[in-house]
Amino acid sequence: MKLPELRLEHIDFLEKNIDAMDETLPPMRFFVLPGGHTAISQAHVARCVCRRAERLVVHLSSEETVNPLILTYLNRLSDYLFTLSRKIALDLGAEEQPWIPEK
């Protein structure tokens, strides 16, 4: 199967978009739980799937040669998806759900 070539520009694109969204967001004061709107939860689910893929690629890289850009891209993509979930919450006026650990 022919896959598209991953290039540094793809990672730069994610980072620029993360920075652009971050400029509009309030500072994080707590961990955020998925919720508040279906679109927010879907972005969080996509982030979880991306993190799982990242862990699998890390495991694969212990046995096979893996292009290091793949790991960097997956890491930045999961950060992008998290920032996107916060941006969606802001745009929709949904309150972010703080995670409050039980003592």
C-alpha positions as CSV (number, residue, x, y, z in Angstrom):
1,M,0.0,0.0,0.0
2,K,1.4,3.4,-1.0
3,L,1.1,5.8,1.9
4,P,1.6,9.6,1.6
5,E,5.0,10.8,2.6
6,L,5.2,12.4,6.0
7,R,7.2,15.6,6.0
8,L,8.2,18.2,8.6
9,E,5.8,20.7,7.1
10,H,2.9,18.5,8.3
11,I,4.2,18.8,11.8
12,D,4.7,22.5,11.4
13,F,1.2,22.9,10.2
14,L,-0.2,21.2,13.4
15,E,2.0,23.3,15.6
16,K,1.0,26.6,13.9
17,N,-2.6,25.7,14.3
18,I,-2.2,24.7,17.9
19,D,-0.5,28.0,18.6
20,A,-3.3,29.9,16.8
21,M,-6.0,28.2,18.8
22,D,-4.1,28.6,22.0
23,E,-3.9,32.3,21.6
24,T,-7.7,32.5,21.9
25,L,-8.1,30.1,24.8
26,P,-8.0,30.9,28.5
27,P,-5.1,29.5,30.5
28,M,-5.6,25.9,31.7
29,R,-6.1,25.8,35.4
30,F,-7.1,22.2,35.7
31,F,-7.2,18.9,33.8
32,V,-10.2,18.8,31.4
33,L,-12.7,16.0,31.1
34,P,-14.5,15.2,27.8
35,G,-18.0,16.7,27.9
36,G,-20.1,19.7,27.4
37,H,-21.0,18.9,23.8
38,T,-20.9,15.9,21.5
39,A,-18.2,17.6,19.3
40,I,-16.0,18.2,22.3
41,S,-16.3,14.5,23.4
42,Q,-15.5,13.3,19.8
43,A,-12.3,15.4,19.7
44,H,-11.3,13.8,23.0
45,V,-12.0,10.3,21.7
46,A,-10.0,11.1,18.6
47,R,-7.2,12.2,20.8
48,C,-7.3,9.0,22.8
49,V,-7.2,6.9,19.6
50,C,-4.2,9.0,18.4
51,R,-2.4,8.4,21.8
52,R,-3.1,4.7,21.5
53,A,-1.6,4.7,18.0
54,E,1.5,6.6,19.3
55,R,2.0,3.9,22.0
56,L,1.7,1.1,19.4
57,V,4.3,2.9,17.1
58,V,6.6,3.2,20.1
59,H,6.3,-0.5,20.7
60,L,6.8,-1.2,17.0
61,S,9.9,1.0,17.0
62,S,11.5,-1.4,19.5
63,E,11.3,-4.2,17.0
64,E,11.4,-2.4,13.6
65,T,12.8,0.7,12.1
66,V,10.3,3.5,12.3
67,N,10.5,6.9,10.7
68,P,10.9,9.3,13.8
69,L,8.6,11.8,12.1
70,I,5.8,9.4,12.6
71,L,6.1,9.5,16.4
72,T,6.5,13.3,16.4
73,Y,3.5,13.7,14.1
74,L,1.3,11.5,16.3
75,N,2.3,13.3,19.4
76,R,1.6,16.7,17.9
77,L,-1.7,15.5,16.4
78,S,-2.9,14.4,19.8
79,D,-2.0,17.8,21.2
80,Y,-3.8,19.4,18.3
81,L,-6.9,17.4,19.0
82,F,-6.8,18.3,22.7
83,T,-6.5,22.0,21.8
84,L,-9.2,21.6,19.2
85,S,-11.6,20.2,21.9
86,R,-10.9,23.3,24.1
87,K,-11.4,25.6,21.1
88,I,-14.7,23.9,20.2
89,A,-15.8,24.4,23.9
90,L,-15.0,28.1,23.7
91,D,-16.7,28.6,20.3
92,L,-19.9,26.8,21.6
93,G,-19.9,28.5,24.9
94,A,-19.7,25.1,26.6
95,E,-18.2,25.1,30.1
96,E,-15.0,22.9,30.4
97,Q,-15.4,20.1,32.8
98,P,-12.6,20.1,35.3
99,W,-11.2,16.8,36.6
100,I,-11.3,16.9,40.4
101,P,-9.5,13.9,41.9
102,E,-11.1,12.3,44.9
103,K,-9.0,12.6,48.0
